Amino acid sequence: MMTLSPPAQEVLRRICAAHAARPFAVEKLERLRPEALCRAELQLAMLELRQAGLVELRQKIWGEQLYQIPPQELAAIQWSCFPHTPKPLSAETVTVECPAEAGLAGQLFQALVFTAQQGLPLTAKGSIHKKQSSRLSALLPVQDKHLRGLFPPAADCETCPLAVTVIVDLMLVLGLVERHESAYFPDMEKLESWLCLSEPQMTSILYNMILNRYGIDGPAQQHFRYLISSPDFAKSNWYPLGDVLEWMSQVQLTAEQPLETLQSACLAWLGSLAGFGWCELGYTEGGAWCFRWTEHKPLLVTGKMLDSDPENLSAIFGGSEGQPISGDEGQFIVQPDFEVLVPPDVDYLLRWGLAGCSELLCADELWSFRLSRMKLEEAAEQGQPPESVISWLSSHARGGLPAQVELTLRQWARSIGRTAWSEVILLACRSEADAADIAAHPRLQGSLSRVGPLHFIVRHDSTEQVRKELSAAGLAPPRIIGGREGEIPPQQTDYFLDNKVPKAGIYALPLQEVQTGLLGGGAVLQPLPLPSSDPEKLILPGEDTVPQMWLREWREYHITTAQKVMEQALAWGIKVRLSLEGQICDFIPEQLRGNPWRVAGGLLPAGTEEREEAELAAGDWKEMKLLIPQKRRNSSSA
């Protein structure tokens, strides 16, 4: 941003303070024009900011145009335009009001496991069944108390806890689950690429998404969120909330909002961060609110590092996804009492594998699972034989499986899978004569088998062929099979992904072109392209019809001509250089007045930005010349 011209820097500073990363109508830009700039200089500054990618021009369907600082650029702009060095609390006793819960990446993992194993069925109205949403809510550390105040009242659904709504919303926006007609199901290819990320990578993606997706979306609230995300707010240090808000007020980042109102919104935001495991909220002995980041403070990614190129994730974190684990590093520990301890360095692919064959007990700092016969049976039902599960556990357990654990697992395995259910399609006839005709049909001998006087078992892959032949024979069965048309494929989940050839590449956020998820977001307005015309032609329409001496020569004109020169400056929104009472001044015409002719505007001594309001008649000045902003930078003053 230091490469920007001074006018562009000042305009950017004013836009940032007034609107943060919120879009605003083009018509409102004039309110932010610095006093020393004319309209044309303002437009050139905006074009410079657009070329630098620091401001975008967007358009709604009905044609309304909006300016916006891209959210991914707001942090760098704020930290550059409004540098702040916070002062942590000294050794003062702090009472923790809202402690940090387990990290959101782990909570999301629990929700994904629940969705894969228990399911999230939908009602006819498209909402999650109340029984299942209540069960999921009971598993999540983040609760509605952490999130109330973050959303308008309409977002608080009576049938579904707000915490569940937020978690499902995140899963949808991340592309980790898909909505089917009757339920939400995991998208295994996207989920696999997500599980290949490290926890800091997951946390950063989640934080950057939540930062702009949730919460009251005022500019002051946005400024607070980005401000406390800066590296200057160190982990584990307590910072007084009041000091932060007072500083924001001093540098005009509160959008003229009362500090009491802003404080309530900030407390709601800090409470949600505590629910996500990133922050703690407390108060001092004097009753003043304060907060601190935990050791798991997310990294705020600035610029367009998360856009379009998923390889950037590795560059940001020095990530190691896809690299093999060697030695004891990254292995879990199986205890003799069947508990499985998961140190922080164990990757999420292995944790997903454990979720497929054991029960998740705790997902805080040190995760733990428990092996059981029931979970071994469930793994078999998902197509993973007990012998394969035991072999997988042994290969990834630090020091292997304890002897008594392996012995018990093998004993359980002997009684699993000895019998199995098989779902078949039964064809029923109304008479023995029809059954005899079907049994004798020469082209149906390999597609069905008779199991009684009136009944046949039909192979799943032969239903269409059997229906075709029976239709030709005048014995067509209905298309509805057992009350449903066709077959609903069983939903199976892959768990032991590290044993498979990876299908998914590095995780990349799905394109947010339309509203997705359950909360937040909206139609994404695409930025308009930069103008291809010469900027000077954009700000000086009809320049060829204006006498060139007005632009090039420093001279005195007749009163009527001087009026026309000044009126042309007003039409173009540019400055006029004048000789006024023996001094060289720049004048910004802004309004023509009455009879006799007069012009009102801002008067600046040449080369300064000290503006004073003035009203001039055509005879008040002598020499004059129109100032073209683009050319003025490369020309000497008259």
Secondary structure, 3 states (H helix, E strand, C coil): CCCCCHHHHHHHHHHHHHHCCCCEEHHHHHHHCCCCCCHHHHHHHHHHHHHCCCCEEEECCCCCEEEECCHHHHHHHHHHHCCCCCCCCCCCCEEEEECCCCCHHHHHHHHHHHHHHCCEEECCCCCECHHHHHHHHHHCCCCHHHHCCCCCHHHCCCCCCHHHHHHHHHHHHCCCEEECCCEEEECHHHHHHHHCCCHHHHHHHHHHHHHHHCCCCCHHHHHHHHHHCCCCCCECCCEEHHHHHHHHHHCCCCCCCCHHHHHHHHHHHHHHHHHCCCEEEEEECCCCEEEEECCCCCCCCCCCCCCCCCCHHHHHHCCCCCCCCCCCCCCEEECCCCEEEECCCCCHHHHHHHHCCEEEEECCCCEEEEECHHHHHHHHHCCCCHHHHHHHHHHHECCCCCHHHHHHHHHHHHCCCCCCCCCCEEEECCCHHHHHHHHHCHHHCCCEEECCCCEEEECHHHHHHHHHHHHHCCCCCCCEECCEECCCCCCCCCCCHHHCCCCCCCCCCCCCCCCCCCCCCCCCCCECCCCCCCHHHHHCCCHHHCCCHHHHCCEECCHHHHHHHHHHHHHHCCEEEEEECCEEEEEEEEEEECCCCEEEEEEEECCCCCCEEEEECCCCCCEEEEECHHHHCCCCCC
